[in-house]
Amino acid sequence: MSQNRASMLDRPVAQTFFRYGLPWSAAFLLLSSAGLVDTIFIGRYVGAQALAAVNIVSPVFSIFFGMGVMLSVGGTVRSAHHVGRGDLRAASAVFGRTMLLILLAGLVLALLSLLFRPLLLALLGADGDVMRPAYQYLTTILLFSPVLPASYALSQFARVDQHPTLASLGLILSAAVNIFLDYLFIARFGWCKTIENARRVRFGHFQRNNHF
């Protein structure tokens, strides 16, 4: 954690609120639109089967993202408490423990999901012709899924460290890169004519989430 703590504590409340709130709102708005763009490109250039497989597996994203939100919110609240008291060493210790816990929880959840993929897909409603592409897509997603909650936690701790603009720019940049890769790989290169190649584009989603 940085040593500059006066800017957050000494500025007017309204100024601090908008300094943190506006960039974060804009970042999440663009990040949400990136998911919509993914759906548009896959539906238009790949086909209904691939789109169905992606939508069936999408709750897995929510599980990992929700875990990241749960643990990072608790960790950042505790870390911000120490920052307010001026104990930056304790704040940094909370950051380290939180990140370690998120990575370990993500790895355990990913391993369990890999072991029980058929059962998980059945619970999600995959059957018939969609089962095989959904299975392939889920396998690749789970290999890199611990990155998702960790990247979200890093952006949250960057805000606690009084860098809200940096955290928001990271999310905005990752969303923009994701949209560009959709266009480049799907529309221009035609890599997603099969579901196996469609997984490569979504792997780019995990790569750009690891920008920190």
Number of C-alpha atoms within 10 A of each C-alpha: 19 11 10 11 17 10 10 18 11 9 11 10 11 8 11 14 12 11 15 18 14 13 19 19 12 14 20 15 14 17 19 11 14 22 14 12 17 21 17 14 19 24 16 12 16 21 15 13 18 25 23 20 24 24 14 21 20 14 12 20 15 11 14 23 21 14 19 27 18 14 18 25 16 12 22 23 16 15 25 22 16 18 23 14 11 14 15 20 13 18 25 18 13 20 23 12 11 24 21 13 16 24 18 13 18 25 18 13 17 21 14 13 18 18 10 11 18 15 12 18 20 12 10 15 13 21 12 7 11 18 19 14 22 25 19 15 24 24 17 16 23 22 14 16 23 23 23 24 27 28 21 19 24 21 22 21 26 18 18 23 23 19 16 21 18 14 24 24 16 20 27 21 17 24 25 17 18 26 20 14 18 26 17 14 17 23 16 10 11 15 19 22 15 14 22 15 16 23 22 17 22 18 17 16 24 19 16 20 21 17 13 13
